Amino acid sequence: MKRIPAWLVCLLVVTITQATIAAPIQHSTLPNDNPDMTLSHFAFGSCCRQHNPQKHWAPIIENEPQLWLWLGDNIYGDTEDMTVLNKRYSLLGNTPGYQQLAARYPVLATWDDHDYGRNDAGNDYVKRVESQKVFLDFFNERADSPRRKRPGIYTSYYFGKGDQRVQLILLDTRYFRTPLKRIQGQPAYRRMGKWIPDPSPTATLLGDAQWQWLEEELRQPARLRIIGTSIQFAAPHNGYETWANIPREHQRMIELIKKTRAEGVVFLSGDIHSSELCINEPEDCYPLIDYTSSSLNAPLGAAATHRRTGPGFGGANFGIVDIDWSAADPTVSFSTKDTANQTRLHHSVPLSRLTFHETNLSRHTTPADFLGEWQTFYGPLTLTRLSAGQWEGECADRTLKLAEGQSGPSGMVGLVGTWRGEKQHGKVTFSLSRDGKFLHGAYSYDDLPLQLDWAGWKPGWEQHFKRDDYHLRKKKPK
């Protein structure tokens, strides 16, 4: 066999490497306004490790979505070298399944920390300008796009007309965010993360320019407003990345929705490597739903999060959003599907529930609604009323002694008391969602603060939930 000259080998290696780094994928994109496209069915997801097997693309295609929405950690770049970042995008772009999806359906995207450039990074990431260009180039953002002309990748899209007009807002939770505040020493609980809420008036998540833009967007007419945020909006503080780490910004979002009277707002999020539903019920505002789908191919197990409103799914997953415009009261539905295309979670809400009508702002529960059995991620919890406001409960090896008292926001009446297991004990409180479908619990060990969630939901609420899907893993959640 004739030997290939060394110089030719080097040339071939360089050529192949450059092709791998620069190989473009021709994403199909959409204009910002699509009045002739009634949005009723699309897929979304987050957290895709480009080196891992990617079994999710075939079932996503099988669902025939109108579009695919990336909610961040679209790759794991984690570098300040833009050549490396380009190469890692190209690994995703060269994946056959993703190429098939991008060839068939429009692709819209925002980013999170790992595709932005560094884990948990904000405006302190030194290559944010360069990373923005890499992101926009990979997703074939048109030359005249506002995203090409301003810092940050926030943007919006509109679909349909009149009573079927949908606004899709994609936030940038990275480019402007000030550094997070780290807890001093070790967290009180092993499963809590390292960040604590920063109430400083200078702490920001979106930055002034993005907030001004968002206010203008929320004043635009739309029946349904879907806000894509890479990190969870409605989850309580848990030490990992959520809006709760910057409480002024979290409250600012609520106040902005109320100020603009923007109805039909729901949130989609990613980041946590499991799927779940969270609901925030602010004063004088309708319930704000936050539906999370994560991860496409790097799951961590749902029980590790301990922060949801209802059940969770901890396997590899993607999300589906369906809007039924044919119903007398149109509904928006959120589903979580696994890589076998099986539905694991599902939640529907009529659009009439997402308005400032008085019935959506008031509480419709009494202490009697605590009675009976609740499904929780620790197993069935049975609550029984004794007499004179005294209650007891049983869950697995735990017995609970409770009394009616102040629990939850705005001094609502709930259950307050203690729990005791075979080897441990602590404090516990329970409150109800406004409609009585969900049980919000918080508990502690010994004399530690009430920081761990004990969520519950009425039996039968989620027919697809399987107990085996959320066994606690040893690996901590992201």
PyMOL commands that set and color helices and strands:
alter all, ss='L'
color gray80, all
select helices_A, chain A and resi 6-22+57-62+82-93+96-104+113-116+128-138+146-148+162-164+207-218+243-245+247-260+302-304+351-353+358-361+367-370+409-411+467-470
alter helices_A, ss='H'
color red, helices_A
select strands_A, chain A and resi 33-34+41-45+68-71+107-110+155-159+166-170+181-182+195-196+224-228+265-269+275-280+288-292+312-313+318-324+331-337+343-350+372-376+381-385+390-395+398-406+413-420+425-432+438-443+452-453+456-457
alter strands_A, ss='S'
color yellow, strands_A
deselect
rebuild
show_as cartoon
